[in-house]
Amino acid sequence: MCDTFVALRNATYDGSVIFGKNSDREPNEAHELVFIPHATHDAGSEVTCTYINVLQVSETHAVLLSKPFWIWGAEMGANEKGVVIGNEAVFTKVPYDKTPGLIGMDFLRLALERASSAEEALQVMIDLLETYGQGGNCGFTHQMYYHNGFLIADRESAWVFETAGKHWAAEKVRDVRSISNVISIGANFDRASTDLVSHAISKGWCTDESDFDFSRCYSDLIYTKFGAGQHRSCRTGELLHENLGKIDVSLAFQILRDHGPEADPQWNPGKSLLGAEVCMHASFGPVRGSQTTGSMVSHLAKEGDTHWLTGTAAPCTSVFKPVWFDSGLPDMGPSPTGTYDDATMWWRHENLHREILRDYAVRITAVQKERDELEQDFLNRIGRQQTPLSGDAKRELTQFSFEASDQAESQWLEAVRSQKIENRRPFFHHLAWKNADKAAKRP
């Protein structure tokens, strides 16, 4: 389960494009930040994706990825040309191909490596879908099969691309747009596969072309409902529309941290066995198995792009840190896995995150103010510059932001652990996280 949104230049405070995404995966499915440089490749060579090989292109762009550690592709990422993409699981009436093939995260990375604009990325994914189809398990410890939706953006435009097997539709974004775990394109779209409507008619999902609606005709209603994608996309859309013309990076952080309109100072992520919010917290039950494991905000501006990444789970407990293509990534320790390792940034943060969950309403207050101040300091350091930052200055600021965040989280962990637990969390929420810790061998 995930959420992705974009605000185009006519909707933002400074005339930039702002893109944001939460990646929701299993609680122990560590996210990894990866930078892959520009490369050239021999004619006829192949690239090994998560499950299969596909024909490689002669030249691939540098890419910055936020990805589940075990998958070749990524849930979200950017390339050196200013293209950003996020993907979403969508549940459809078209049977899922369980044969290992290209999965949605692979489409995303391949498009970033090969495209110089949002429209080019859309075409890359269309070509890959029509050539290879999509299929294969996308779950970490549990088998999970689904089709995919994507939000693709560059400094000028954005597209929504949603699929059901080899059937697809694409919609050009006009100002703001959000997607989630639901087919969101309805009767109006800008491009579509040639058989999109005729297939629906042949299946009896609609009577004729005038009766066609992609979402209504192709959605699997049960999985779509319990995935709560409609609820979350409505919430992100509401927050975007309320702030048209005022959307900035700080607001994007807030949207990804949103726990819903009814969240108050006593809000607790373990109270319900149903439902999920944009900032998703796993709990007990078949529809509470997902957790936001990584978050990204991209600020795409004519003078240059800045990508803000947590590299850690639960954005409400994490710090967004600035990264540029000419800054690279700092040392974050060994690549994380599904087993606890204090040497890795992702798992080190989990100590803080999971301690806060023991009494969320009380313990989150030890983090929020300093978290926001730290991010504002990073923003101020960028904004104070009279001229564009040099590559060396970007590297120094990225290094500083990761080190400062790690140090702050260490201090917050001590402060949180010193707090007496006032509100015992619900038993089943406690049990779910106890089992997650046991599976990860977290002490």
Secondary structure by P-SEA (a helix, b strand, c coil): cccccccccccccccbbbbbbbbbccccbbbbbbbbccccccccbbbbcccccccccccccbbbbbcccccccccccccccbbbbbbbbbbccccccccccccaaaaaaaaaaccccaaaaaaaaaaaaaaccccccccccbbbbbccccccccccbbbbbbbccccbbbbbbcccccccccccccccccccccaaaaaaaaaccccccccccccccccaaaaaaaaaaaaaaaaaaaaaaaccccccaaaaaaaaacccccccccccccccccccccbbbbbccccccccccbbbbbbccccbbbbbbccccccccbbbbbbcccccccccccccccccccccaaaaaaaaaaaaacccccccccccaaaaaaaaaaaaaaaaccccccaaaaaaaaaaaaaaaaaaaaaaaaaaaaccccccccaaaaaaaaaaaaaaccc
